[in-house]
């Protein structure tokens, strides 16, 4: 005979877990992949916008300046959408969850392979520039600054693509999936453009972090 107290406790545990994952009325909960993606990608985008402002203010060649404007406009707007989702879902912009913890899947399926899975373990967002690299970019001038910006931003975009692809493996929520698909498409296209801009300057990208997938 089943113990009704144990059954009741089991139901309560499942209810709490469902609330944390899906929140009220089916909206994503605090530990959901959607909420984690929104928080981490907002941080990831903020650094890209910062780097784009840095190179723009150095008076670069027209094609670099135009690229910087595109990154600023696109990623600032997307970041606003991420933060808007969190507000709509009645979730905080900050959380006790470790960075990239959402990549572990939380019961939504297998974690993304390769570097993305490692990021979920290490807590590091893929592609982010280090403080030392940001300082080098701020100090660089002329073509040296353009080359460094392109190298850092290619790697940054590769990380963003991996995060978006990770979300696509874990979520079916329409607006989040649509945004992740736009990030994969848009940033993959910009990676190709930036690689060509580097070639024209006699330089190459850093070793691709995509190879570790």
C-alpha positions as CSV (number, residue, x, y, z in Angstrom):
1,X,0.0,0.0,0.0
2,X,1.4,3.4,-1.0
3,X,2.1,5.9,1.7
4,X,-0.2,9.0,1.1
5,X,2.3,11.3,2.8
6,X,5.2,10.2,0.6
7,X,3.0,10.5,-2.5
8,X,2.0,14.0,-1.3
9,X,5.6,15.0,-0.8
10,X,6.5,13.7,-4.3
11,X,3.7,15.7,-5.9
12,X,4.9,18.8,-4.0
13,X,8.5,18.4,-5.2
14,X,7.3,18.0,-8.8
15,X,5.1,21.1,-8.4
16,X,8.0,23.2,-7.1
17,X,10.3,22.0,-9.9
18,X,7.7,22.8,-12.5
19,X,7.3,26.3,-11.0
20,X,11.0,27.0,-11.1
21,X,11.3,25.8,-14.7
22,X,8.1,27.2,-16.2
23,X,6.9,29.9,-13.7
24,X,3.3,31.2,-13.7
25,X,1.0,30.4,-16.6
26,X,3.6,28.4,-18.5
27,X,6.1,31.3,-18.7
28,X,9.8,30.4,-18.1
29,X,10.9,30.1,-14.5
30,X,14.0,31.3,-12.9
31,X,16.2,28.3,-13.6
32,X,14.8,27.7,-17.1
33,X,17.1,27.6,-20.2
34,X,15.1,30.6,-21.6
35,X,15.8,32.8,-18.5
36,X,19.4,31.8,-18.4
37,X,19.9,32.4,-22.1
38,X,18.3,35.9,-21.8
39,X,20.5,36.8,-18.8
40,X,23.7,35.5,-20.2
41,X,23.2,36.7,-23.7
42,X,22.4,40.2,-22.4
43,X,25.8,40.2,-20.7
44,X,27.4,38.8,-23.8
45,X,25.8,41.4,-26.1
46,X,26.8,44.2,-23.7
47,X,30.5,43.4,-24.2
48,X,30.1,43.4,-28.0
49,X,28.4,46.8,-27.9
50,X,31.2,48.1,-25.7
51,X,33.9,46.9,-28.1
52,X,32.0,48.3,-31.1
53,X,31.8,51.7,-29.4
54,X,35.5,51.5,-28.7
55,X,36.5,51.0,-32.3
56,X,33.9,53.4,-33.6
57,X,35.4,56.2,-31.5
58,X,38.9,55.6,-33.0
59,X,37.8,56.9,-36.5
60,X,38.3,53.6,-38.3
61,X,37.9,52.9,-42.0
62,X,34.4,53.2,-43.3
63,X,33.7,49.5,-43.5
64,X,34.8,49.0,-39.9
65,X,32.7,52.0,-38.8
66,X,29.6,50.7,-40.6
67,X,30.1,47.2,-39.0
68,X,30.5,48.8,-35.6
69,X,27.2,50.7,-36.0
70,X,25.4,47.5,-37.1
71,X,26.7,45.7,-34.0
72,X,25.8,48.5,-31.7
73,X,22.2,48.9,-33.1
74,X,21.4,45.2,-33.5
75,X,22.9,43.9,-30.2
76,X,21.7,46.8,-28.1
77,X,18.1,46.3,-29.4
78,X,18.3,42.5,-28.8
79,X,19.7,43.1,-25.3
80,X,16.7,45.3,-24.6
81,X,14.4,42.4,-25.7
82,X,16.2,40.0,-23.4
83,X,15.7,42.2,-20.4
84,X,12.2,42.9,-21.5
85,X,11.4,39.2,-21.5
86,X,12.8,38.8,-17.9
87,X,10.5,41.7,-16.8
88,X,7.5,40.1,-18.6
89,X,8.2,36.8,-17.0
90,X,8.5,38.5,-13.6
91,X,12.1,37.4,-13.2
92,X,15.1,39.4,-12.0
93,X,18.0,40.3,-14.2
94,X,20.3,38.8,-11.6
95,X,20.1,35.3,-10.2
96,X,21.8,32.9,-7.8
97,X,22.2,30.5,-10.8
98,X,25.8,30.2,-12.0
99,X,26.6,31.7,-15.4
100,X,25.8,29.3,-18.2
101,X,24.1,26.8,-15.8
102,X,21.1,26.8,-18.2
103,X,23.2,24.9,-20.8
104,X,23.0,21.8,-18.7
105,X,19.5,21.4,-19.9
106,X,17.6,21.2,-16.6
107,X,15.6,18.3,-17.8
108,X,14.8,19.8,-21.2
109,X,17.2,17.5,-23.1
110,X,20.9,16.9,-23.5
111,X,23.3,19.7,-23.0
112,X,24.9,21.2,-26.1
113,X,28.1,19.4,-27.1
114,X,31.7,20.5,-27.1
115,X,32.7,23.9,-25.8
116,X,29.1,24.8,-24.9
117,X,28.9,21.9,-22.5
118,X,32.3,22.8,-21.0
119,X,31.0,26.4,-20.6
120,X,28.1,25.0,-18.5
121,X,30.6,23.3,-16.2
122,X,33.2,26.2,-16.0
123,X,30.7,29.0,-15.9
124,X,32.5,30.9,-18.6
125,X,30.6,32.4,-21.5
126,X,32.3,31.4,-24.8
127,X,34.0,34.1,-26.8
128,X,34.1,36.8,-24.2
129,X,37.2,39.0,-24.3
130,X,39.3,39.2,-21.2
131,X,39.9,42.5,-19.3
132,X,43.4,42.5,-20.7
133,X,42.2,42.2,-24.3
134,X,39.7,45.0,-23.8
135,X,42.6,47.2,-22.5
136,X,44.7,46.3,-25.5
137,X,41.8,47.3,-27.8
138,X,41.4,50.6,-26.1
139,X,45.1,51.4,-26.3
140,X,45.5,50.2,-30.0
141,X,45.4,52.7,-32.8
142,X,45.0,52.7,-36.6
143,X,45.0,49.4,-38.5
144,X,46.3,47.6,-35.4
145,X,43.1,48.5,-33.6
146,X,41.0,47.4,-36.6
147,X,42.7,44.0,-36.8
148,X,42.4,43.5,-33.0
149,X,38.7,44.5,-33.0
150,X,37.9,42.1,-35.9
151,X,39.8,39.2,-34.2
152,X,38.1,39.7,-30.9
153,X,34.7,40.2,-32.4
154,X,34.9,37.1,-34.6
155,X,35.7,35.0,-31.5
156,X,32.9,36.8,-29.6
157,X,30.4,36.1,-32.4
158,X,31.5,32.4,-32.4
159,X,30.7,32.3,-28.7
160,X,27.3,33.9,-29.3
161,X,26.5,31.5,-32.1
162,X,27.3,28.5,-29.8
163,X,25.1,29.9,-27.0
164,X,22.2,30.5,-29.4
165,X,22.6,27.0,-30.9
166,X,22.6,25.6,-27.3
167,X,19.3,27.3,-26.6
168,X,17.8,25.9,-29.8
169,X,18.5,22.4,-28.4
170,X,16.7,23.2,-25.1
171,X,13.7,25.3,-25.9
172,X,10.6,25.4,-28.1
173,X,9.3,28.8,-26.8
174,X,8.6,30.7,-30.1
175,X,10.0,34.2,-29.4
176,X,13.2,32.8,-27.8
177,X,13.8,30.3,-30.5
178,X,13.2,33.0,-33.2
179,X,15.7,35.3,-31.6
180,X,18.3,32.5,-31.3
181,X,17.9,31.7,-34.9
182,X,18.4,35.3,-35.8
183,X,21.6,35.4,-33.8
184,X,22.9,32.3,-35.5
185,X,22.2,33.6,-38.9
186,X,23.2,37.2,-38.4
187,X,26.4,36.6,-36.5
188,X,27.5,33.8,-38.8
189,X,27.2,36.2,-41.7
190,X,29.2,38.9,-39.8
191,X,31.9,36.3,-39.1
192,X,32.3,35.8,-42.8
193,X,32.4,39.5,-43.4
194,X,35.0,40.1,-40.6
195,X,37.2,37.3,-41.8
196,X,37.3,38.9,-45.3
197,X,38.1,42.3,-43.7
198,X,41.0,40.7,-41.9
199,X,42.3,39.1,-45.1
200,X,42.3,42.5,-46.7
201,X,44.5,43.8,-43.9
202,X,46.9,40.8,-44.2
203,X,45.7,39.3,-40.9
204,X,43.8,36.2,-39.8
205,X,41.2,35.4,-37.1
206,X,42.2,33.8,-33.9
207,X,41.9,30.0,-33.9
208,X,38.2,29.2,-34.1
209,X,36.6,28.2,-30.9
210,X,33.9,26.5,-33.0
211,X,36.3,23.6,-33.7
212,X,35.9,22.3,-30.2
213,X,32.2,21.5,-30.7
